[in-house]
Amino acid sequence: MSMASTSTPRSCSELTITVEHNPSKSRLAELGINSWPKWGCPPGKYMLKFDAQETCYFLRGKVKVYPKGSSESVKFGVGDLVTIPKGLSCTWEVSVAVDKHYKFESSSTPTPSSKCITDI
């Protein structure tokens, strides 16, 4: 059984990060996770803007995300299926290096649509 949690930034209530903890193998197979491209990053602090909705599955890592304009954070990491909405600007605090499969909803190419604005 998987559990979902969400965080709603107060300034942008329509931009909600959804986290599904430990989805079943059948759910991952249904989504075709293993055919998605992979991406990773080392520990650090990154400001990101998502130009398309991203769904990603974490193989490794630990992240705390602060949506722009909010003091609240969303935590996710290894084993989590995460959906990040189009238009979200946020800061990622990566405490354990990330390795993930990802897919962008509005992009047919495997090139990441999230923009790293700056490393802090």
Buried (B, 14 or more C-beta within 10 A) or exposed (E): EEEEEEBBBEEBEEBBBBBBBEBEEEBBEEBEBEEBEEBEBEEEBBBBBBBBBBBBBBBEBBBBBBBBEBEEBBBBBBBBBBBBBBEBBBBBBBBBEBBBBBBBEEBEEEEBBBEEEEEE
